[in-house]
């Protein structure tokens, strides 16, 4: 499964919304339930499920699912 698709599925579970409602530009501004606490929860689940460690700045600065995906791709590249 593509990285974004996995992150979208995880986000849908965390936020309690259908995956089809989420896209790369989805952000706290348009996703019900995406607040700072749920953002931290999503980051923790992404790290666990995708076996990756995001830099704190990347995790905190990411404002969309697309940016979270880019952070995961970057972390994987740095770990390789």
PDB file of N, CA, C and O in Angstrom, chain B, residues numbered from 101:
ATOM      1  N   UNK B 101       0.850  -1.184   0.000  1.00  0.00           N
ATOM      2  CA  UNK B 101       0.000   0.000   0.000  1.00  0.00           C
ATOM      3  C   UNK B 101       0.892   1.243   0.000  1.00  0.00           C
ATOM      4  O   UNK B 101       1.870   1.312   0.743  1.00  0.00           O
ATOM      5  N   UNK B 102       0.557   2.191  -0.813  1.00  0.00           N
ATOM      6  CA  UNK B 102       1.290   3.445  -0.911  1.00  0.00           C
ATOM      7  C   UNK B 102       1.304   4.160   0.444  1.00  0.00           C
ATOM      8  O   UNK B 102       0.356   4.048   1.221  1.00  0.00           O
ATOM      9  N   UNK B 103       2.386   4.893   0.718  1.00  0.00           N
ATOM     10  CA  UNK B 103       2.536   5.574   2.003  1.00  0.00           C
ATOM     11  C   UNK B 103       1.353   6.480   2.314  1.00  0.00           C
ATOM     12  O   UNK B 103       0.820   6.438   3.423  1.00  0.00           O
ATOM     13  N   UNK B 104       0.932   7.306   1.344  1.00  0.00           N
ATOM     14  CA  UNK B 104      -0.192   8.201   1.618  1.00  0.00           C
ATOM     15  C   UNK B 104      -1.457   7.420   1.947  1.00  0.00           C
ATOM     16  O   UNK B 104      -2.204   7.797   2.850  1.00  0.00           O
ATOM     17  N   UNK B 105      -1.697   6.341   1.222  1.00  0.00           N
ATOM     18  CA  UNK B 105      -2.912   5.555   1.467  1.00  0.00           C
ATOM     19  C   UNK B 105      -2.920   4.983   2.881  1.00  0.00           C
ATOM     20  O   UNK B 105      -3.962   4.939   3.534  1.00  0.00           O
ATOM     21  N   UNK B 106      -1.751   4.545   3.350  1.00  0.00           N
ATOM     22  CA  UNK B 106      -1.682   4.023   4.722  1.00  0.00           C
ATOM     23  C   UNK B 106      -1.927   5.134   5.733  1.00  0.00           C
ATOM     24  O   UNK B 106      -2.646   4.945   6.715  1.00  0.00           O
ATOM     25  N   UNK B 107      -1.323   6.300   5.486  1.00  0.00           N
ATOM     26  CA  UNK B 107      -1.518   7.423   6.399  1.00  0.00           C
ATOM     27  C   UNK B 107      -2.981   7.871   6.379  1.00  0.00           C
ATOM     28  O   UNK B 107      -3.542   8.200   7.424  1.00  0.00           O
ATOM     29  N   UNK B 108      -3.595   7.884   5.207  1.00  0.00           N
ATOM     30  CA  UNK B 108      -5.008   8.262   5.118  1.00  0.00           C
ATOM     31  C   UNK B 108      -5.864   7.293   5.921  1.00  0.00           C
ATOM     32  O   UNK B 108      -6.769   7.723   6.635  1.00  0.00           O
ATOM     33  N   UNK B 109      -5.597   6.001   5.820  1.00  0.00           N
ATOM     34  CA  UNK B 109      -6.369   5.010   6.568  1.00  0.00           C
ATOM     35  C   UNK B 109      -6.183   5.194   8.077  1.00  0.00           C
ATOM     36  O   UNK B 109      -7.144   5.105   8.841  1.00  0.00           O
ATOM     37  N   UNK B 110      -4.958   5.447   8.492  1.00  0.00           N
ATOM     38  CA  UNK B 110      -4.700   5.669   9.921  1.00  0.00           C
ATOM     39  C   UNK B 110      -5.406   6.933  10.397  1.00  0.00           C
ATOM     40  O   UNK B 110      -6.012   6.939  11.469  1.00  0.00           O
ATOM     41  N   UNK B 111      -5.331   8.001   9.609  1.00  0.00           N
ATOM     42  CA  UNK B 111      -5.985   9.257   9.984  1.00  0.00           C
ATOM     43  C   UNK B 111      -7.496   9.077  10.070  1.00  0.00           C
ATOM     44  O   UNK B 111      -8.134   9.611  10.977  1.00  0.00           O
ATOM     45  N   UNK B 112      -8.062   8.339   9.148  1.00  0.00           N
ATOM     46  CA  UNK B 112      -9.506   8.101   9.176  1.00  0.00           C
ATOM     47  C   UNK B 112      -9.904   7.409  10.472  1.00  0.00           C
ATOM     48  O   UNK B 112     -10.927   7.743  11.070  1.00  0.00           O
ATOM     49  N   UNK B 113      -9.097   6.446  10.906  1.00  0.00           N
ATOM     50  CA  UNK B 113      -9.380   5.764  12.170  1.00  0.00           C
ATOM     51  C   UNK B 113      -9.265   6.724  13.354  1.00  0.00           C
ATOM     52  O   UNK B 113     -10.124   6.736  14.236  1.00  0.00           O
ATOM     53  N   UNK B 114      -8.201   7.526  13.369  1.00  0.00           N
ATOM     54  CA  UNK B 114      -7.980   8.451  14.487  1.00  0.00           C
ATOM     55  C   UNK B 114      -9.087   9.498  14.561  1.00  0.00           C
ATOM     56  O   UNK B 114      -9.585   9.803  15.645  1.00  0.00           O
ATOM     57  N   UNK B 115      -9.470  10.045  13.417  1.00  0.00           N
ATOM     58  CA  UNK B 115     -10.440  11.134  13.403  1.00  0.00           C
ATOM     59  C   UNK B 115     -11.884  10.657  13.279  1.00  0.00           C
ATOM     60  O   UNK B 115     -12.816  11.451  13.406  1.00  0.00           O
ATOM     61  N   UNK B 116     -12.069   9.367  13.032  1.00  0.00           N
ATOM     62  CA  UNK B 116     -13.416   8.823  12.933  1.00  0.00           C
ATOM     63  C   UNK B 116     -14.195   9.320  11.727  1.00  0.00           C
ATOM     64  O   UNK B 116     -15.389   9.606  11.817  1.00  0.00           O
ATOM     65  N   UNK B 117     -13.499   9.421  10.587  1.00  0.00           N
ATOM     66  CA  UNK B 117     -14.137   9.867   9.346  1.00  0.00           C
ATOM     67  C   UNK B 117     -13.867   8.831   8.259  1.00  0.00           C
ATOM     68  O   UNK B 117     -12.924   8.049   8.381  1.00  0.00           O
ATOM     69  N   UNK B 118     -14.670   8.809   7.205  1.00  0.00           N
ATOM     70  CA  UNK B 118     -14.409   7.884   6.100  1.00  0.00           C
ATOM     71  C   UNK B 118     -13.111   8.268   5.378  1.00  0.00           C
ATOM     72  O   UNK B 118     -12.863   9.452   5.148  1.00  0.00           O
ATOM     73  N   UNK B 119     -12.284   7.285   5.021  1.00  0.00           N
ATOM     74  CA  UNK B 119     -11.040   7.591   4.301  1.00  0.00           C
ATOM     75  C   UNK B 119     -11.271   8.395   3.028  1.00  0.00           C
ATOM     76  O   UNK B 119     -10.428   9.203   2.639  1.00  0.00           O
ATOM     77  N   UNK B 120     -12.406   8.177   2.383  1.00  0.00           N
ATOM     78  CA  UNK B 120     -12.687   8.866   1.123  1.00  0.00           C
ATOM     79  C   UNK B 120     -12.828  10.377   1.300  1.00  0.00           C
ATOM     80  O   UNK B 120     -12.771  11.122   0.322  1.00  0.00           O
ATOM     81  N   UNK B 121     -13.010  10.834   2.540  1.00  0.00           N
ATOM     82  CA  UNK B 121     -13.140  12.272   2.778  1.00  0.00           C
ATOM     83  C   UNK B 121     -11.793  12.949   2.988  1.00  0.00           C
ATOM     84  O   UNK B 121     -11.728  14.170   3.129  1.00  0.00           O
ATOM     85  N   UNK B 122     -10.721  12.167   3.011  1.00  0.00           N
ATOM     86  CA  UNK B 122      -9.388  12.708   3.287  1.00  0.00           C
ATOM     87  C   UNK B 122      -8.524  12.692   2.034  1.00  0.00           C
ATOM     88  O   UNK B 122      -8.530  11.731   1.264  1.00  0.00           O
ATOM     89  N   UNK B 123      -7.788  13.767   1.849  1.00  0.00           N
ATOM     90  CA  UNK B 123      -6.852  13.866   0.737  1.00  0.00           C
ATOM     91  C   UNK B 123      -5.549  14.473   1.219  1.00  0.00           C
ATOM     92  O   UNK B 123      -5.421  14.790   2.401  1.00  0.00           O
ATOM     93  N   UNK B 124      -4.580  14.642   0.331  1.00  0.00           N
ATOM     94  CA  UNK B 124      -3.298  15.215   0.727  1.00  0.00           C
ATOM     95  C   UNK B 124      -3.409  16.611   1.349  1.00  0.00           C
ATOM     96  O   UNK B 124      -2.589  16.978   2.191  1.00  0.00           O
ATOM     97  N   UNK B 125      -4.406  17.382   0.946  1.00  0.00           N
ATOM     98  CA  UNK B 125      -4.565  18.740   1.476  1.00  0.00           C
ATOM     99  C   UNK B 125      -5.410  18.786   2.748  1.00  0.00           C
ATOM    100  O   UNK B 125      -5.614  19.863   3.309  1.00  0.00           O
ATOM    101  N   UNK B 126      -5.903  17.642   3.210  1.00  0.00           N
ATOM    102  CA  UNK B 126      -6.717  17.620   4.429  1.00  0.00           C
ATOM    103  C   UNK B 126      -5.894  18.142   5.600  1.00  0.00           C
ATOM    104  O   UNK B 126      -4.722  17.799   5.758  1.00  0.00           O
ATOM    105  N   UNK B 127      -6.532  18.977   6.419  1.00  0.00           N
ATOM    106  CA  UNK B 127      -5.841  19.635   7.526  1.00  0.00           C
ATOM    107  C   UNK B 127      -6.793  19.799   8.709  1.00  0.00           C
ATOM    108  O   UNK B 127      -7.979  19.484   8.603  1.00  0.00           O
ATOM    109  N   UNK B 128      -6.278  20.289   9.825  1.00  0.00           N
ATOM    110  CA  UNK B 128      -7.162  20.533  10.967  1.00  0.00           C
ATOM    111  C   UNK B 128      -8.295  21.509  10.654  1.00  0.00           C
ATOM    112  O   UNK B 128      -9.319  21.522  11.338  1.00  0.00           O
ATOM    113  N   UNK B 129      -8.106  22.322   9.621  1.00  0.00           N
ATOM    114  CA  UNK B 129      -9.135  23.296   9.258  1.00  0.00           C
ATOM    115  C   UNK B 129     -10.381  22.658   8.666  1.00  0.00           C
ATOM    116  O   UNK B 129     -11.467  23.233   8.726  1.00  0.00           O
ATOM    117  N   UNK B 130     -10.223  21.454   8.087  1.00  0.00           N
ATOM    118  CA  UNK B 130     -11.382  20.855   7.417  1.00  0.00           C
ATOM    119  C   UNK B 130     -11.682  19.419   7.823  1.00  0.00           C
ATOM    120  O   UNK B 130     -12.544  18.776   7.224  1.00  0.00           O
ATOM    121  N   UNK B 131     -10.985  18.909   8.831  1.00  0.00           N
ATOM    122  CA  UNK B 131     -11.244  17.549   9.304  1.00  0.00           C
ATOM    123  C   UNK B 131     -11.782  17.625  10.739  1.00  0.00           C
ATOM    124  O   UNK B 131     -11.069  18.043  11.651  1.00  0.00           O
ATOM    125  N   UNK B 132     -13.029  17.223  10.930  1.00  0.00           N
ATOM    126  CA  UNK B 132     -13.595  17.237  12.286  1.00  0.00           C
ATOM    127  C   UNK B 132     -12.769  16.348  13.221  1.00  0.00           C
ATOM    128  O   UNK B 132     -12.397  15.229  12.868  1.00  0.00           O
ATOM    129  N   UNK B 133     -12.495  16.863  14.399  1.00  0.00           N
ATOM    130  CA  UNK B 133     -11.774  16.080  15.387  1.00  0.00           C
ATOM    131  C   UNK B 133     -10.257  16.185  15.309  1.00  0.00           C
ATOM    132  O   UNK B 133      -9.558  15.643  16.165  1.00  0.00           O
ATOM    133  N   UNK B 134      -9.732  16.880  14.290  1.00  0.00           N
ATOM    134  CA  UNK B 134      -8.269  17.012  14.173  1.00  0.00           C
ATOM    135  C   UNK B 134      -7.846  18.226  14.988  1.00  0.00           C
ATOM    136  O   UNK B 134      -7.841  19.358  14.504  1.00  0.00           O
ATOM    137  N   UNK B 135      -7.493  17.957  16.233  1.00  0.00           N
ATOM    138  CA  UNK B 135      -6.986  19.005  17.112  1.00  0.00           C
ATOM    139  C   UNK B 135      -5.553  18.641  17.488  1.00  0.00           C
ATOM    140  O   UNK B 135      -5.018  17.655  16.983  1.00  0.00           O
ATOM    141  N   UNK B 136      -4.936  19.408  18.350  1.00  0.00           N
ATOM    142  CA  UNK B 136      -3.524  19.179  18.668  1.00  0.00           C
ATOM    143  C   UNK B 136      -3.289  17.817  19.333  1.00  0.00           C
ATOM    144  O   UNK B 136      -2.284  17.162  19.060  1.00  0.00           O
ATOM    145  N   UNK B 137      -4.194  17.398  20.186  1.00  0.00           N
ATOM    146  CA  UNK B 137      -4.035  16.101  20.839  1.00  0.00           C
ATOM    147  C   UNK B 137      -4.168  14.959  19.829  1.00  0.00           C
ATOM    148  O   UNK B 137      -3.377  14.015  19.845  1.00  0.00           O
ATOM    149  N   UNK B 138      -5.163  15.049  18.960  1.00  0.00           N
ATOM    150  CA  UNK B 138      -5.342  14.012  17.945  1.00  0.00           C
ATOM    151  C   UNK B 138      -4.196  14.021  16.931  1.00  0.00           C
ATOM    152  O   UNK B 138      -3.859  12.976  16.374  1.00  0.00           O
ATOM    153  N   UNK B 139      -3.601  15.177  16.688  1.00  0.00           N
ATOM    154  CA  UNK B 139      -2.437  15.253  15.806  1.00  0.00           C
ATOM    155  C   UNK B 139      -1.292  14.430  16.396  1.00  0.00           C
ATOM    156  O   UNK B 139      -0.646  13.653  15.693  1.00  0.00           O
ATOM    157  N   UNK B 140      -1.051  14.610  17.693  1.00  0.00           N
ATOM    158  CA  UNK B 140       0.007  13.835  18.363  1.00  0.00           C
ATOM    159  C   UNK B 140      -0.309  12.347  18.340  1.00  0.00           C
ATOM    160  O   UNK B 140       0.583  11.520  18.156  1.00  0.00           O
ATOM    161  N   UNK B 141      -1.569  12.012  18.524  1.00  0.00           N
ATOM    162  CA  UNK B 141      -1.987  10.614  18.455  1.00  0.00           C
ATOM    163  C   UNK B 141      -1.714  10.049  17.071  1.00  0.00           C
ATOM    164  O   UNK B 141      -1.183   8.945  16.944  1.00  0.00           O
ATOM    165  N   UNK B 142      -2.075  10.799  16.028  1.00  0.00           N
ATOM    166  CA  UNK B 142      -1.838  10.350  14.660  1.00  0.00           C
ATOM    167  C   UNK B 142      -0.356  10.157  14.397  1.00  0.00           C
ATOM    168  O   UNK B 142       0.037   9.152  13.804  1.00  0.00           O
ATOM    169  N   UNK B 143       0.469  11.093  14.823  1.00  0.00           N
ATOM    170  CA  UNK B 143       1.915  10.970  14.612  1.00  0.00           C
ATOM    171  C   UNK B 143       2.447   9.721  15.303  1.00  0.00           C
ATOM    172  O   UNK B 143       3.234   8.981  14.714  1.00  0.00           O
ATOM    173  N   UNK B 144       2.033   9.476  16.533  1.00  0.00           N
ATOM    174  CA  UNK B 144       2.489   8.294  17.271  1.00  0.00           C
ATOM    175  C   UNK B 144       2.075   7.006  16.562  1.00  0.00           C
ATOM    176  O   UNK B 144       2.864   6.066  16.474  1.00  0.00           O
ATOM    177  N   UNK B 145       0.853   6.961  16.061  1.00  0.00           N
ATOM    178  CA  UNK B 145       0.373   5.770  15.360  1.00  0.00           C
ATOM    179  C   UNK B 145       1.111   5.590  14.038  1.00  0.00           C
ATOM    180  O   UNK B 145       1.463   4.469  13.671  1.00  0.00           O
ATOM    181  N   UNK B 146       1.345   6.687  13.324  1.00  0.00           N
ATOM    182  CA  UNK B 146       2.115   6.606  12.074  1.00  0.00           C
ATOM    183  C   UNK B 146       3.498   6.031  12.349  1.00  0.00           C
ATOM    184  O   UNK B 146       3.955   5.135  11.639  1.00  0.00           O
ATOM    185  N   UNK B 147       4.157   6.543  13.373  1.00  0.00           N
ATOM    186  CA  UNK B 147       5.499   6.049  13.697  1.00  0.00           C
ATOM    187  C   UNK B 147       5.478   4.560  14.040  1.00  0.00           C
ATOM    188  O   UNK B 147       6.354   3.807  13.613  1.00  0.00           O
ATOM    189  N   UNK B 148       4.492   4.148  14.797  1.00  0.00           N
ATOM    190  CA  UNK B 148       4.392   2.749  15.200  1.00  0.00           C
ATOM    191  C   UNK B 148       4.038   1.854  14.013  1.00  0.00           C
ATOM    192  O   UNK B 148       4.712   0.855  13.763  1.00  0.00           O
ATOM    193  N   UNK B 149       3.005   2.204  13.298  1.00  0.00           N
ATOM    194  CA  UNK B 149       2.505   1.347  12.216  1.00  0.00           C
ATOM    195  C   UNK B 149       3.423   1.319  11.000  1.00  0.00           C
ATOM    196  O   UNK B 149       3.509   0.303  10.311  1.00  0.00           O
ATOM    197  N   UNK B 150       4.111   2.431  10.729  1.00  0.00           N
ATOM    198  CA  UNK B 150       4.989   2.492   9.565  1.00  0.00           C
ATOM    199  C   UNK B 150       6.449   2.285   9.931  1.00  0.00           C
ATOM    200  O   UNK B 150       7.327   2.355   9.071  1.00  0.00           O
ATOM    201  N   UNK B 151       6.712   2.027  11.216  1.00  0.00           N
ATOM    202  CA  UNK B 151       8.064   1.751  11.709  1.00  0.00           C
ATOM    203  C   UNK B 151       9.047   2.834  11.263  1.00  0.00           C
ATOM    204  O   UNK B 151      10.056   2.564  10.612  1.00  0.00           O
ATOM    205  N   UNK B 152       8.713   4.062  11.637  1.00  0.00           N
ATOM    206  CA  UNK B 152       9.524   5.212  11.263  1.00  0.00           C
ATOM    207  C   UNK B 152       9.547   6.182  12.434  1.00  0.00           C
ATOM    208  O   UNK B 152       8.620   6.210  13.243  1.00  0.00           O
ATOM    209  N   UNK B 153      10.601   6.972  12.522  1.00  0.00           N
ATOM    210  CA  UNK B 153      10.706   7.993  13.576  1.00  0.00           C
ATOM    211  C   UNK B 153      10.771   9.354  12.902  1.00  0.00           C
ATOM    212  O   UNK B 153      11.730   9.658  12.193  1.00  0.00           O
ATOM    213  N   UNK B 154       9.744  10.174  13.124  1.00  0.00           N
ATOM    214  CA  UNK B 154       9.716  11.508  12.549  1.00  0.00           C
ATOM    215  C   UNK B 154      10.481  12.482  13.441  1.00  0.00           C
ATOM    216  O   UNK B 154      10.449  12.374  14.667  1.00  0.00           O
ATOM    217  N   UNK B 155      11.161  13.422  12.817  1.00  0.00           N
ATOM    218  CA  UNK B 155      11.795  14.496  13.591  1.00  0.00           C
ATOM    219  C   UNK B 155      10.684  15.299  14.260  1.00  0.00           C
ATOM    220  O   UNK B 155       9.614  15.493  13.683  1.00  0.00           O
ATOM    221  N   UNK B 156      10.942  15.758  15.466  1.00  0.00           N
ATOM    222  CA  UNK B 156       9.928  16.509  16.205  1.00  0.00           C
ATOM    223  C   UNK B 156       9.430  17.707  15.398  1.00  0.00           C
ATOM    224  O   UNK B 156       8.229  17.976  15.354  1.00  0.00           O
ATOM    225  N   UNK B 157      10.354  18.423  14.761  1.00  0.00           N
ATOM    226  CA  UNK B 157       9.960  19.599  13.976  1.00  0.00           C
ATOM    227  C   UNK B 157       9.063  19.202  12.813  1.00  0.00           C
ATOM    228  O   UNK B 157       8.083  19.890  12.529  1.00  0.00           O
ATOM    229  N   UNK B 158       9.385  18.092  12.131  1.00  0.00           N
ATOM    230  CA  UNK B 158       8.553  17.644  11.015  1.00  0.00           C
ATOM    231  C   UNK B 158       7.163  17.273  11.492  1.00  0.00           C
ATOM    232  O   UNK B 158       6.168  17.624  10.857  1.00  0.00           O
ATOM    233  N   UNK B 159       7.091  16.564  12.606  1.00  0.00           N
ATOM    234  CA  UNK B 159       5.791  16.151  13.141  1.00  0.00           C
ATOM    235  C   UNK B 159       4.967  17.360  13.568  1.00  0.00           C
ATOM    236  O   UNK B 159       3.759  17.400  13.337  1.00  0.00           O
ATOM    237  N   UNK B 160       5.603  18.331  14.181  1.00  0.00           N
ATOM    238  CA  UNK B 160       4.883  19.504  14.668  1.00  0.00           C
ATOM    239  C   UNK B 160       4.494  20.448  13.541  1.00  0.00           C
ATOM    240  O   UNK B 160       3.418  21.046  13.572  1.00  0.00           O
ATOM    241  N   UNK B 161       5.361  20.583  12.551  1.00  0.00           N
ATOM    242  CA  UNK B 161       5.117  21.545  11.463  1.00  0.00           C
ATOM    243  C   UNK B 161       4.136  21.042  10.415  1.00  0.00           C
ATOM    244  O   UNK B 161       3.526  21.846   9.711  1.00  0.00           O
ATOM    245  N   UNK B 162       3.972  19.736  10.298  1.00  0.00           N
ATOM    246  CA  UNK B 162       3.087  19.175   9.270  1.00  0.00           C
ATOM    247  C   UNK B 162       1.648  19.604   9.546  1.00  0.00           C
ATOM    248  O   UNK B 162       1.098  19.326  10.612  1.00  0.00           O
ATOM    249  N   UNK B 163       1.057  20.274   8.585  1.00  0.00           N
ATOM    250  CA  UNK B 163      -0.307  20.771   8.746  1.00  0.00           C
ATOM    251  C   UNK B 163      -1.320  20.057   7.856  1.00  0.00           C
ATOM    252  O   UNK B 163      -2.520  20.317   7.948  1.00  0.00           O
ATOM    253  N   UNK B 164      -0.842  19.158   6.998  1.00  0.00           N
ATOM    254  CA  UNK B 164      -1.748  18.413   6.117  1.00  0.00           C
ATOM    255  C   UNK B 164      -1.311  16.953   6.088  1.00  0.00           C
ATOM    256  O   UNK B 164      -0.207  16.614   6.513  1.00  0.00           O
ATOM    257  N   UNK B 165      -2.188  16.101   5.582  1.00  0.00           N
ATOM    258  CA  UNK B 165      -1.798  14.694   5.433  1.00  0.00           C
ATOM    259  C   UNK B 165      -0.675  14.559   4.414  1.00  0.00           C
ATOM    260  O   UNK B 165       0.182  13.686   4.551  1.00  0.00           O
ATOM    261  N   UNK B 166      -0.670  15.403   3.405  1.00  0.00           N
ATOM    262  CA  UNK B 166       0.411  15.387   2.426  1.00  0.00           C
ATOM    263  C   UNK B 166       1.749  15.721   3.059  1.00  0.00           C
ATOM    264  O   UNK B 166       2.760  15.092   2.745  1.00  0.00           O
ATOM    265  N   UNK B 167       1.767  16.703   3.944  1.00  0.00           N
ATOM    266  CA  UNK B 167       3.004  17.066   4.631  1.00  0.00           C
ATOM    267  C   UNK B 167       3.457  15.955   5.578  1.00  0.00           C
ATOM    268  O   UNK B 167       4.656  15.711   5.711  1.00  0.00           O
ATOM    269  N   UNK B 168       2.526  15.291   6.226  1.00  0.00           N
ATOM    270  CA  UNK B 168       2.891  14.140   7.059  1.00  0.00           C
ATOM    271  C   UNK B 168       3.484  13.025   6.203  1.00  0.00           C
ATOM    272  O   UNK B 168       4.445  12.371   6.607  1.00  0.00           O
ATOM    273  N   UNK B 169       2.918  12.813   5.034  1.00  0.00           N
ATOM    274  CA  UNK B 169       3.449  11.799   4.113  1.00  0.00           C
ATOM    275  C   UNK B 169       4.869  12.157   3.698  1.00  0.00           C
ATOM    276  O   UNK B 169       5.747  11.294   3.680  1.00  0.00           O
ATOM    277  N   UNK B 170       5.100  13.418   3.364  1.00  0.00           N
ATOM    278  CA  UNK B 170       6.438  13.860   2.987  1.00  0.00           C
ATOM    279  C   UNK B 170       7.423  13.668   4.132  1.00  0.00           C
ATOM    280  O   UNK B 170       8.574  13.296   3.901  1.00  0.00           O
ATOM    281  N   UNK B 171       6.988  13.916   5.354  1.00  0.00           N
ATOM    282  CA  UNK B 171       7.848  13.732   6.524  1.00  0.00           C
ATOM    283  C   UNK B 171       8.228  12.263   6.690  1.00  0.00           C
ATOM    284  O   UNK B 171       9.366  11.955   7.041  1.00  0.00           O
ATOM    285  N   UNK B 172       7.284  11.355   6.442  1.00  0.00           N
ATOM    286  CA  UNK B 172       7.570   9.923   6.534  1.00  0.00           C
ATOM    287  C   UNK B 172       8.560   9.514   5.455  1.00  0.00           C
ATOM    288  O   UNK B 172       9.517   8.790   5.731  1.00  0.00           O
ATOM    289  N   UNK B 173       8.338   9.969   4.238  1.00  0.00           N
ATOM    290  CA  UNK B 173       9.244   9.641   3.131  1.00  0.00           C
ATOM    291  C   UNK B 173      10.642  10.154   3.442  1.00  0.00           C
ATOM    292  O   UNK B 173      11.623   9.445   3.218  1.00  0.00           O
ATOM    293  N   UNK B 174      10.748  11.374   3.954  1.00  0.00           N
ATOM    294  CA  UNK B 174      12.041  11.967   4.310  1.00  0.00           C
ATOM    295  C   UNK B 174      12.717  11.155   5.422  1.00  0.00           C
ATOM    296  O   UNK B 174      13.916  10.885   5.352  1.00  0.00           O
ATOM    297  N   UNK B 175      11.958  10.771   6.437  1.00  0.00           N
ATOM    298  CA  UNK B 175      12.520  10.006   7.557  1.00  0.00           C
ATOM    299  C   UNK B 175      13.029   8.639   7.076  1.00  0.00           C
ATOM    300  O   UNK B 175      14.078   8.173   7.520  1.00  0.00           O
ATOM    301  N   UNK B 176      12.296   8.018   6.190  1.00  0.00           N
ATOM    302  CA  UNK B 176      12.742   6.726   5.648  1.00  0.00           C
ATOM    303  C   UNK B 176      14.026   6.880   4.859  1.00  0.00           C
ATOM    304  O   UNK B 176      14.927   6.048   4.963  1.00  0.00           O
ATOM    305  N   UNK B 177      14.114   7.942   4.067  1.00  0.00           N
ATOM    306  CA  UNK B 177      15.307   8.182   3.248  1.00  0.00           C
ATOM    307  C   UNK B 177      16.523   8.440   4.133  1.00  0.00           C
ATOM    308  O   UNK B 177      17.625   7.973   3.844  1.00  0.00           O
ATOM    309  N   UNK B 178      16.311   9.183   5.207  1.00  0.00           N
ATOM    310  CA  UNK B 178      17.412   9.492   6.125  1.00  0.00           C
ATOM    311  C   UNK B 178      17.875   8.249   6.881  1.00  0.00           C
ATOM    312  O   UNK B 178      19.050   8.125   7.225  1.00  0.00           O
ATOM    313  N   UNK B 179      16.948   7.337   7.136  1.00  0.00           N
ATOM    314  CA  UNK B 179      17.280   6.119   7.884  1.00  0.00           C
ATOM    315  C   UNK B 179      17.985   5.081   7.010  1.00  0.00           C
ATOM    316  O   UNK B 179      18.639   4.171   7.520  1.00  0.00           O
ATOM    317  N   UNK B 180      17.850   5.224   5.711  1.00  0.00           N
ATOM    318  CA  UNK B 180      18.428   4.224   4.794  1.00  0.00           C
ATOM    319  C   UNK B 180      19.924   4.376   4.639  1.00  0.00           C
ATOM    320  O   UNK B 180      20.549   3.612   3.904  1.00  0.00           O
TER     321      UNK B 180
END
